Amino acid sequence: GLPIGPSLEHVEKDTRFYVLGLAPNASRLAVRFWHVNTFKDFVNKLLQHYQDMNINKSFPNEPDLIPIRMVLKETAPLKDTKRIAPLLGGTILRAILTGAPYPMALFNTIISRIRADRDINYIRASVLKACLLRNQRYYHQTNEVNLKMTLNEENRNSGYLLGRLFAILEKAQTDANPGINATIKDRYFSTASAMPASVFPILLRLTQHHISKAEYGKYTDKKIEEVVSLIDKFPAYLNLQDQGQFVLGYYQQRQALFKKNEKKESAING
C-alpha cells in the first residue's frame, strides 16, 4: 500500500501480476482480457503510457496524470459520458498494459471531436501526442515524429508547422482586437487542419491588416516569417496523422505565446 519510486526499491520486481478485464453481458459477465506479467513490467508499461501522454498543461489545476475516464469523456459528443463508445475503454487499457498502439478509434475520434467543437485542450493534445509516439515506436516508422512535452521548433513536419502558423495568426488577430468573441479558429480551424491550401493564403492576407493594428505587430510578423520560411508549400490535403500534428503544433505554439505574454506582463508590473 506504499508508493513506489522509479527504481522499484524494496519491491519484488519479478512477482507475477494479474489483471482481469470484465464487461457486463446481459445477466452475465464476459471476459474482455486476461493479462499476466511481472510487477516490474507492469509498472514500466504504466510509466511509458504517462510519459507518452506528458505535455504542457493549459491550466495549473489540470491533473499531471490523466485518468482513462477523462480521456473517454473527451471522445463523446458534448462530453456526455452516456455516449462513449462501449468498447473503447477496454481497448485503451489493453494498449496501456501491453505497450501496443492505442486503438485508432481513439485517435480518429479525438480528431473528429476537435473538428466538430474546435476545443483543443490539454487532454486531447496529450492523447494525440501519445498515439503518434506509440505508433512510431511500435511500427518502427522511419519518419521522425519529434513530439516533446513543449514546443519543438526543430519539428519539420508540415502539419506541425502549419498548426504553429495558425496559432501565430490567431494571436495576431486577438492582439489587434482585444476581447474579440470569435477568432479565426472558430471559422477556419477545421478546414485549415485538413485542406491548408484552401485557407492559409486567405489568412495570411487577413493577418497583414491585424499586424498593422497590433501593438506588437512587428514581433508577430517576424514570428510568421520564421515559420513560413520552413514551409515549402501549403498542401492541398493533410492525412489524419498530419492533422494530429497540426493540432499539437497549434496547441504547443499557443502555450509558448501565452507564456511569453505572461513574462512581458510580469516584467511591466514588476
C-alpha positions, 0 to 999 in steps of 0.5 A: 500500500506504499508508493513506489519510486522509479527504481522499484526499491524494496519491491519484488520486481519479478512477482507475477501480476494479474489483471482481469478485464470484465464487461457486463453481458446481459445477466452475465459477465464476459471476459474482455482480457486476461493479462499476466506479467511481472510487477516490474513490467507492469509498472514500466508499461504504466510509466511509458503510457504517462510519459507518452501522454506528458505535455504542457498543461493549459491550466495549473489545476489540470491533473499531471496524470490523466485518468482513462475516464477523462480521456473517454469523456473527451471522445463523446459528443458534448462530453456526455459520458452516456455516449462513449463508445462501449468498447473503447475503454477496454481497448485503451487499457489493453494498449496501456498494459501491453505497450501496443498502439492505442486503438485508432478509434481513439485517435480518429475520434479525438480528431473528429471531436476537435473538428466538430467543437474546435476545443483543443485542450490539454487532454486531447493534445496529450492523447494525440501526442501519445498515439503518434509516439506509440505508433512510431515506436511500435511500427518502427516508422522511419519518419521522425515524429519529434513530439516533446512535452513543449514546443519543438521548433526543430519539428519539420513536419508540415502539419506541425508547422502549419498548426504553429502558423495558425496559432501565430495568426490567431494571436495576431488577430486577438492582439489587434482586437482585444476581447474579440468573441470569435477568432479565426479558429472558430471559422477556419480551424477545421478546414485549415487542419485538413485542406491548408491550401484552401485557407492559409493564403486567405489568412495570411492576407487577413493577418497583414491588416491585424499586424498593422493594428497590433501593438506588437505587430512587428514581433508577430510578423517576424514570428510568421516569417520564421515559420513560413520560411520552413514551409515549402508549400501549403498542401492541398490535403493533410492525412489524419496523422498530419492533422494530429500534428497540426493540432499539437503544433497549434496547441504547443505554439499557443502555450509558448505565446501565452507564456511569453505574454505572461513574462512581458506582463510580469516584467511591466508590473514588476 
